[in-house]
Amino acid sequence: MSTRTLPLLFINLGGEMLYILDQRLRAQNIPADKAKKVMNDIITTMFNKKFLEELFKPQELYSKKALRTVFDRLAHASIMRLNQASMDKLYDLMTMAFKYQVLLCPRPKDILLVSFNHMDAIRDFVKDTPSILSQVDETNKQLVEIYTPLSGGEFQLIRQTLLIFFQDMHIRVSIFLKDKVQNSNGRFVLPTSGPVPYGTNAPGLIRMFSCSGEEVRRMQFRDGGNYCGALREGSFEMYGDRVIKLGTNMYSVSRPVETHMSGTSKNSSQHTKVNTTPNPLAKEELNLLARLMGGLEVQKSANTDSGFRVNLFATDEEEEEALISRPDEFSYEVINIQATKDKQTNAELAKIMGEFGETGEPAPSSSSKGDDLLAMMDGL
């Protein structure tokens, strides 16, 4: 597993979230000033300096549930509110869109180009707000400095880590089903023809070398595809007549989007359960959430009456029906932590983190765990 995957996962999922919210704000005719405030608040929180400092540290991926909770908090970092069903649908669209983009990258390193496309789109959302734009530019600079020196093998490991994260997610999305890039079981249809990745040869040839490096034998095999040369550097024009710009906004053209759980007609609610076993990285996950919460404090508006609700469904009835039919294990609980300097809160935080400890492993002392988290919040 790569320890450099988390920032790319967060930025790309965040970019997809902004695409969807922008489309829904326009579809529901939300006043331009309110819509702009929503986007600005979310992007400001998303690119909070202290939060990103923690995010860019080499570390393992966080659990699906913890990451989902981060985006739940991020989506509500403004005056906009989403019901549980709409939040579920938003997260489904985010994850499936980025999963498809990862699968379609002609070579592992192109995941970075997908990330840059998302960053360009986010920059365009805040181009009229210099203070937020500088935050985005600083993050883009970090991406360049950290990821461009990585080797092809390191990007292959990043791609593998992302695919492991997405492997049990098979949500059917109407856009993908209509375009026939997704099967009825939620799995994507990947093309076997078109240009090969930049710097590589078309498959079909096996070369054998001696110990001295001299080629001694060649063998041909049937590749089953129709390959037409290599892509140029940085290009996403691929797969025959299908021209795709990975990471760009597929919601720029208004199209109805629905999501459905994969499964057979006999058992339409068949799905993978969320892993509820104790997570040894729970303390780090809480710290990540704490940093995000710290970033939220400066975004709260004094006028709470100006809030509004966004619905990702066509009608309120559809949203209510989706909430009722949603499997219990796909309903994520949000834990609110209030960081105040009192003994009761210290004890409660210590108790929460103690429950996450590995079985058989003694939990750290209550004071040290509580103080670590509180000190981190106070520093924000």
C-alpha positions in Angstrom: 0.0 0.0 0.0 1.3 3.4 -0.9 1.6 6.1 1.8 1.2 8.9 -0.8 -2.4 8.0 -1.9 -4.5 9.9 0.6 -4.0 13.5 -0.7 -4.8 12.4 -4.3 -7.9 10.5 -3.1 -9.2 13.5 -1.1 -8.5 16.1 -3.8 -10.1 14.1 -6.6 -13.2 13.1 -4.6 -13.5 16.7 -3.4 -13.3 17.9 -7.0 -16.1 15.6 -8.0 -18.2 16.7 -5.0 -17.8 20.4 -6.1 -18.9 19.5 -9.7 -22.1 17.8 -8.4 -23.0 20.6 -5.9 -22.4 23.3 -8.5 -24.8 21.4 -10.9 -27.5 21.0 -8.2 -27.2 24.6 -7.1 -27.9 25.7 -10.6 -30.6 23.2 -11.2 -32.5 24.3 -8.1 -32.1 28.0 -9.1 -30.3 28.9 -5.9 -29.5 32.7 -5.9 -26.1 33.3 -7.3 -24.7 35.0 -4.2 -25.8 32.1 -2.0 -24.4 29.5 -4.4 -21.1 31.3 -4.6 -20.9 31.5 -0.8 -21.5 27.7 -0.6 -18.7 26.9 -3.1 -16.3 29.4 -1.5 -16.9 28.1 2.0 -16.5 24.4 1.0 -13.3 25.1 -1.0 -11.9 27.3 1.9 -12.4 24.4 4.3 -11.2 21.8 1.9 -7.9 23.7 1.4 -7.4 24.7 5.0 -3.7 25.0 5.5 -3.4 23.0 8.8 -5.7 20.3 7.5 -3.6 19.9 4.3 -0.4 19.8 6.3 -1.8 16.7 8.0 -3.2 15.3 4.8 0.1 15.5 2.9 2.1 13.6 5.5 3.0 10.0 4.3 0.4 7.7 5.8 -1.9 4.8 5.1 -5.4 5.4 3.7 -8.1 5.9 6.2 -11.1 3.7 6.5 -14.0 4.2 4.2 -16.2 5.2 7.1 -13.8 7.8 8.3 -13.3 9.3 4.9 -17.0 9.4 4.3 -17.4 11.3 7.6 -14.8 13.8 6.5 -16.8 14.6 3.3 -20.0 14.7 5.2 -18.5 17.5 7.4 -17.0 19.1 4.3 -20.3 19.2 2.4 -21.9 21.0 5.4 -19.2 23.5 5.8 -21.5 26.3 4.6 -25.1 27.4 4.8 -26.2 24.5 2.6 -27.7 21.4 4.1 -28.2 17.9 2.7 -30.5 15.2 3.9 -29.0 11.8 4.6 -30.3 10.3 1.3 -28.9 13.2 -0.7 -25.6 12.9 1.1 -25.5 9.2 0.3 -26.2 9.8 -3.3 -23.6 12.6 -3.5 -20.9 10.3 -2.1 -21.9 7.5 -4.4 -21.5 9.8 -7.4 -18.2 11.1 -6.2 -16.6 7.7 -5.6 -17.9 6.0 -8.8 -16.8 8.9 -11.0 -13.3 8.9 -9.6 -13.1 5.1 -9.7 -13.9 5.2 -13.4 -11.3 7.8 -14.0 -8.6 5.7 -12.2 -9.6 2.7 -14.3 -9.4 4.6 -17.5 -5.9 6.2 -16.9 -3.7 4.9 -19.7 -0.8 4.7 -17.3 -0.6 5.0 -13.5 1.2 8.4 -13.6 -1.8 9.9 -15.4 -3.7 9.9 -12.1 -1.7 13.0 -11.3 -3.0 14.6 -14.5 -6.5 13.8 -13.4 -5.7 15.6 -10.1 -4.5 18.6 -12.0 -7.7 18.8 -14.0 -9.7 18.8 -10.8 -7.4 21.5 -9.4 -7.9 23.6 -12.5 -11.7 23.3 -12.2 -11.6 24.2 -8.5 -9.4 27.2 -9.3 -12.0 28.4 -11.8 -14.7 28.2 -9.1 -12.8 30.8 -7.0 -11.1 32.8 -9.6 -12.8 36.0 -8.4 -11.8 35.4 -4.7 -8.0 36.0 -4.5 -7.7 34.8 -0.9 -9.2 31.4 -1.6 -7.4 31.2 -4.9 -4.1 31.5 -3.2 -5.0 28.5 -1.0 -5.8 26.4 -4.1 -2.6 27.5 -5.8 -0.5 26.6 -2.8 -2.0 23.1 -2.8 -1.3 22.7 -6.5 2.3 23.7 -5.8 2.5 21.0 -3.2 1.1 18.4 -5.6 3.8 19.3 -8.2 6.6 19.3 -5.6 5.7 16.0 -4.0 4.3 13.9 -6.9 6.2 14.9 -10.1 9.5 13.3 -8.8 7.8 10.0 -8.1 8.8 7.0 -10.4 6.4 5.0 -12.5 6.6 2.2 -10.0 5.5 4.4 -7.2 2.5 5.6 -9.2 1.7 2.0 -10.0 1.5 1.4 -6.2 -0.7 4.5 -5.8 -3.0 3.2 -8.5 -3.2 -0.2 -6.8 -3.9 1.3 -3.5 -6.8 3.3 -5.0 -8.2 0.2 -6.7 -8.1 -1.7 -3.5 -10.0 1.1 -1.8 -12.7 1.1 -4.6 -12.9 -2.6 -5.3 -16.1 -3.3 -3.3 -17.9 -0.3 -4.6 -20.3 -1.2 -7.4 -22.9 1.6 -7.4 -24.9 1.9 -10.7 -25.0 5.4 -12.0 -27.5 6.4 -14.7 -25.0 8.4 -16.8 -22.6 5.5 -16.9 -25.4 3.0 -17.7 -26.8 5.2 -20.5 -23.3 5.5 -22.0 -22.9 1.8 -21.7 -19.7 2.1 -19.8 -21.2 0.3 -16.8 -22.9 -3.0 -16.6 -26.1 -3.7 -14.7 -24.1 -5.2 -11.8 -22.3 -1.9 -11.3 -19.0 -3.0 -12.8 -17.3 -0.9 -15.5 -16.8 -1.9 -19.1 -13.1 -1.2 -19.9 -12.1 -0.9 -23.6 -9.4 -3.2 -25.0 -8.6 -1.1 -28.0 -7.2 2.3 -28.8 -3.8 4.0 -28.3 -1.5 2.5 -25.7 0.0 4.6 -22.9 2.8 7.1 -23.7 6.2 5.5 -23.8 5.0 1.9 -24.2 4.6 -0.5 -27.1 1.4 -2.2 -28.3 0.9 -5.6 -26.6 1.4 -8.8 -28.6 5.2 -9.3 -28.3 7.3 -11.3 -25.8 11.0 -10.8 -25.9 13.4 -13.1 -24.0 16.9 -12.0 -23.0 20.1 -13.8 -21.9 22.0 -13.1 -18.7 24.2 -10.7 -20.6 21.2 -8.7 -21.8 21.2 -10.0 -25.4 17.8 -10.7 -27.0 17.6 -14.4 -27.7 14.0 -15.1 -28.7 10.7 -13.5 -29.7 7.2 -14.8 -29.4 3.9 -13.3 -30.6 0.5 -13.7 -28.9 -3.0 -12.6 -29.7 -3.8 -9.5 -27.7 -7.5 -9.4 -28.5 -7.5 -5.6 -29.0 -7.0 -3.1 -31.8 -4.2 -0.8 -30.8 -3.2 2.2 -32.9 0.1 3.6 -31.6 1.1 5.4 -28.5 -0.5 8.5 -26.9 1.4 11.7 -26.8 2.7 12.9 -23.4 -0.2 14.2 -21.2 -2.9 13.2 -23.6 -6.3 11.8 -22.6 -7.5 11.2 -26.2 -7.9 7.5 -26.3 -10.0 4.4 -26.9 -10.9 4.9 -30.5 -13.9 7.2 -31.1 -14.4 7.9 -27.4 -12.6 11.1 -26.4 -12.5 11.6 -22.7 -10.9 14.4 -20.7 -10.5 12.6 -17.3 -11.1 14.7 -14.2 -13.2 17.4 -16.0 -16.8 18.2 -15.2 -19.2 15.7 -16.7 -22.1 17.6 -15.2 -21.4 20.8 -17.3 -24.2 19.5 -19.6 -27.4 19.1 -17.6 -28.2 15.4 -17.4 -30.3 13.5 -14.9 -28.2 11.4 -12.6 -29.4 8.5 -10.5 -27.6 5.9 -8.4 -28.7 2.4 -7.6 -27.2 -0.4 -5.5 -25.9 -3.2 -7.5 -27.5 -6.7 -7.2 -29.8 -9.1 -8.9 -33.5 -8.7 -9.3 -34.1 -11.3 -6.6 -32.0 -9.4 -4.1 -31.7 -5.8 -5.2 -30.2 -4.8 -1.8 -27.2 -7.1 -2.1 -24.1 -5.2 -1.2 -20.8 -5.2 0.7 -21.1 -4.5 4.4 -19.0 -1.8 6.0 -16.1 -3.2 8.0 -16.8 -2.5 11.7 -13.7 -4.2 13.2 -11.5 -1.9 15.4 -9.2 0.3 13.3 -5.7 0.7 14.7 -5.5 4.1 12.9 -8.5 5.4 14.7 -6.6 8.0 16.6 -5.1 9.4 13.4 -8.6 9.5 11.9 -9.9 11.4 14.8 -7.0 13.8 14.5 -7.8 14.3 10.8 -11.4 15.0 11.6 -10.3 17.4 14.4 -8.2 19.4 11.9 -11.2 19.6 9.6 -13.4 20.7 12.4 -10.8 23.4 13.3 -11.1 24.7 9.8 -14.8 24.9 10.0 -14.9 27.3 12.9 -14.0 30.4 10.8 -16.6 29.5 8.2 -19.7 29.7 10.4 -22.0 32.4 9.4 -23.6 34.7 12.1 -26.9 34.6 10.2 -28.0 31.0 10.6 -31.5 31.8 9.2 -30.1 32.1 5.7 -29.4 28.3 5.4 -31.1 26.3 2.7 -31.4 22.6 1.7 -30.1 21.1 -1.5 -31.8 17.9 -2.9 -29.9 15.6 -5.2 -33.2 13.9 -6.2 -35.8 15.2 -8.6 -38.4 15.5 -5.8 -38.6 15.4 -2.0 -40.7 12.2 -2.3 -37.9 10.4 -4.2 -35.4 11.5 -1.5 -37.6 10.2 1.3 -38.1 6.9 -0.6 -34.3 6.6 -1.1 -33.7 7.2 2.6 -36.2 4.5 3.6 -34.8 1.9 1.2 -31.1 2.6 2.0 -29.5 -0.3 3.8 -28.7 0.4 7.5 -24.9 -0.2 7.1 -24.8 2.5 4.4 -26.1 5.1 6.8 -23.1 6.7 8.3 -23.3 8.3 11.7 -21.6 11.6 12.3 -19.8 12.0 15.6 -19.7 15.6 16.8 -16.7 16.3 19.1 -16.8 19.6 21.1 -13.2 20.6 22.1 -13.5 22.4 25.4 -11.0 22.5 28.2 -12.8 20.7 30.9 -12.1 17.4 32.7 -15.4 15.8 31.6 -14.6 16.4 27.9 -11.1 15.1 28.4 -12.4 11.9 29.9 -15.0 11.4 27.2 -12.5 11.9 24.4 -10.1 9.5 26.1 -12.9 6.9 26.5 -13.8 7.2 22.8 -10.2 6.7 21.6 -9.7 3.9 24.1 -12.5 1.9 22.6 -10.8 2.0 19.2 -7.7 0.3 20.6 -6.6 -3.0 19.2 -7.8 -6.1 21.2 -5.1 -7.2 23.7 -3.2 -4.0 23.3 -3.2 -1.7 26.4 -4.7 1.7 25.6 -2.6 4.8 26.1 -3.4 6.8 29.3 -6.5 8.9 29.3 -4.7 12.1 29.9 -2.2 11.7 27.1 -4.8 10.8 24.4 -7.2 13.5 25.4 -4.5 16.2 25.7 -3.0 15.3 22.3 -6.3 15.8 20.5 -7.3 18.9 22.5 -3.9 20.5 22.0 -4.3 20.0 18.3 -7.7 21.6 18.2 -6.6 24.5 20.4 -3.7 25.1 18.0 -6.2 25.7 15.2 
